[in-house]
């Protein structure tokens, strides 16, 4: 079973930036479309951005122009660069395959945007 480990979260002021990382225990990024998800308190988990095998990307409307998804297949790592963060971006962020979900969820990484 593949293990996914997210990192890079933290507390940041509105307008700040963070870069999240997702590392897989096996080489999967070159064979599966991957995505970042987030879950805010009391809300359902939602997809934030995805990247296909051919490196096409797409984002939910609320993060377009602010977030950038990328991956490094050689390092088995995927990234989410988050700029111009807003309080509504506060959530636990997770990575996994994109539609369908194939692996167990990791522990996620907490992102808190607050002044």
C-alpha positions as CSV (number, residue, x, y, z in Angstrom):
1,X,0.0,0.0,0.0
2,X,1.3,3.4,-0.9
3,X,1.8,5.9,2.0
4,X,1.3,9.6,1.4
5,X,2.9,12.1,3.7
6,X,1.9,15.8,3.6
7,X,4.0,18.6,5.0
8,X,4.7,22.3,4.9
9,X,1.6,23.7,6.6
10,X,1.6,26.3,9.3
11,X,0.2,29.6,10.5
12,X,0.4,32.5,8.1
13,X,-1.1,35.9,7.9
14,X,-3.6,36.8,5.1
15,X,-1.7,37.6,1.9
16,X,1.1,35.2,2.9
17,X,2.5,32.2,1.1
18,X,3.2,28.5,1.9
19,X,4.4,25.6,-0.1
20,X,3.0,22.2,0.7
21,X,4.7,18.9,-0.2
22,X,3.3,15.5,-0.7
23,X,5.7,12.6,-0.7
24,X,4.8,9.0,-1.7
25,X,6.4,5.8,-0.5
26,X,6.5,4.6,-4.1
27,X,6.8,6.1,-7.5
28,X,3.2,6.9,-8.4
29,X,3.2,10.5,-9.8
30,X,4.1,9.4,-13.3
31,X,1.3,6.8,-13.5
32,X,-1.6,8.6,-11.9
33,X,-3.3,11.9,-11.9
34,X,-2.8,13.5,-8.5
35,X,-4.6,16.1,-6.5
36,X,-4.6,18.2,-3.5
37,X,-7.6,18.2,-1.3
38,X,-8.6,20.2,1.8
39,X,-11.1,19.9,4.6
40,X,-12.1,22.8,6.7
41,X,-13.8,22.3,10.1
42,X,-17.4,21.2,9.7
43,X,-17.1,20.9,6.0
44,X,-16.7,18.1,3.5
45,X,-13.3,17.4,1.9
46,X,-13.0,19.1,-1.4
47,X,-10.5,19.0,-4.3
48,X,-8.3,22.1,-4.7
49,X,-6.1,21.3,-7.7
50,X,-5.1,18.4,-9.8
51,X,-2.3,17.5,-12.2
52,X,-2.6,14.8,-14.8
53,X,0.1,12.4,-16.1
54,X,0.7,14.7,-19.0
55,X,1.0,17.6,-16.6
56,X,-2.2,19.3,-17.4
57,X,-3.5,21.2,-14.3
58,X,-6.8,22.6,-13.1
59,X,-7.9,24.4,-10.0
60,X,-11.1,25.1,-8.1
61,X,-12.3,28.6,-8.9
62,X,-11.6,30.0,-5.5
63,X,-7.8,29.3,-5.8
64,X,-7.2,30.0,-9.4
65,X,-4.4,32.5,-9.9
66,X,-3.2,32.0,-6.3
67,X,-2.3,28.3,-6.1
68,X,0.1,26.3,-8.3
69,X,0.3,22.5,-8.4
70,X,3.5,20.8,-9.6
71,X,5.4,17.5,-9.1
72,X,8.9,16.1,-9.3
73,X,8.6,12.4,-10.4
74,X,12.2,11.7,-9.6
75,X,11.6,12.7,-6.0
76,X,8.2,11.1,-5.7
77,X,7.0,14.5,-4.5
78,X,4.1,16.8,-5.4
79,X,3.8,20.4,-4.4
80,X,1.2,23.1,-3.9
81,X,2.5,26.6,-3.9
82,X,-0.1,28.8,-2.2
83,X,0.1,32.6,-2.5
84,X,-2.1,35.4,-1.5
85,X,-3.6,33.2,1.2
86,X,-7.0,34.1,2.6
87,X,-8.7,33.1,5.9
88,X,-11.1,30.9,3.9
89,X,-8.1,28.8,2.8
90,X,-7.8,27.5,6.4
91,X,-8.1,23.7,6.4
92,X,-6.2,20.5,6.6
93,X,-4.7,19.8,3.3
94,X,-4.3,16.2,1.9
95,X,-3.0,14.7,-1.3
96,X,-4.2,11.6,-3.1
97,X,-5.0,10.4,-6.6
98,X,-7.5,12.3,-8.6
99,X,-10.8,10.5,-9.3
100,X,-10.9,7.9,-8.1
101,X,-9.2,8.0,-4.8
102,X,-6.8,5.0,-4.7
103,X,-4.9,5.2,-1.4
104,X,-5.5,5.7,2.3
105,X,-5.5,9.3,3.4
106,X,-2.4,10.6,5.1
107,X,-2.5,12.7,8.2
108,X,-2.7,15.9,6.2
109,X,-1.0,19.2,7.0
110,X,-2.8,22.0,8.8
111,X,-2.9,25.4,7.1
112,X,-4.2,28.3,9.2
113,X,-4.6,31.8,7.7
114,X,-5.1,34.3,10.4
115,X,-3.9,37.7,11.6
